[in-house]
Amino acid sequence: MLEDKGFIEEAIDPKMKLVEEINRLKKEKNAVILSHFYAEGELQDIADYVGDSLGLAQAAAQTKAEMIVFVGVHFMAETAKIINPSKKVILPDLKASCSLAESAPADKFAEFKAKYPDHKVVTYINATAALKTMSDIVCTSANAKQIVESFPKDQKLIFAPDKNLGNYINSITGREMVLWDGACMVHEQYSVEKIIELMDEHPDAEFIAHPECEKPVLLLAKHIGSTTSLLKYVQKSDKKKFVVATESGILHQMTKACPDKIFIPAPSADSTCACNDCSYMKLNNLQKLYICLKHEQPEVTLSNEIIEKARIPIQRMLEISK
Ligand code: SF4
């Protein structure tokens, strides 16, 4: 059942105060809840730490809790497990995957890598643990430039799996990294024409974007950065209105931090879809979080071999990003 569904199905008393129960279980089990900025607002609000992939990896490395509950997607929980092999890591729904991580199956990537024997591999954290075992270093969107620049200029590099972030880093570092052809389904769906139209309707707004977006979208942006960088930018800016090209969950933190400012999700090519919502992230909800804490399942497990090999490039990143 758990394998089929990805989570344990259980009826919950509608009168139950879920937030109180989650907090009680968390204390009882000495657990910490880590949430990504892309989770639903109510999940971000119950978490002990909310952040981007770099912040979450750092928080996972520092926690003293015995159990980590990851409100995010599978590769993030895997990263927490790799950093904390002796701790139990649980995820409300095992099916919370990532289109970007899925775009780079380990066997196909191994064939690709074999074509470039003199290249080192920089892997964006949005990748499976198996891919990380084939990497020299991991990076996030917050530290990708710094990580790439930590290699000598003449060192040839492969960047995987996000071609858009790789392209962007090539453009700001002058590198010519070989790129794996992967992308995020949320960040690829923005429409340049509709963004321009929207900006014409809101001439007082500023357009900001995550570097997982495609180049024509990034060319329109006043500021490009990780979710943390976008959040800091809107807090510091004198502007009162922003059009934001990244997953919609970040608007929760932006609105909390700047209640007097207006945040508009960037428009998609398909105006009928909820394309700014990552369908994987949104598999998490309060009910599943409660059941997962109660049963301490689904648990994210990895073989010792994968943990040992994948930890090396993650630790290198954490050392450089201290
Ligand atoms: S928003 Fe994109 S990169 Fe992030 S988890 Fe969802 S599919 Fe993956």
Residues whose N, C-alpha, C, O or C-beta is under 5 A from the ligand:
A	BS01	SF4	V73 S97 C98 S99 L100 N126 C184 M185 V186 E247 C278
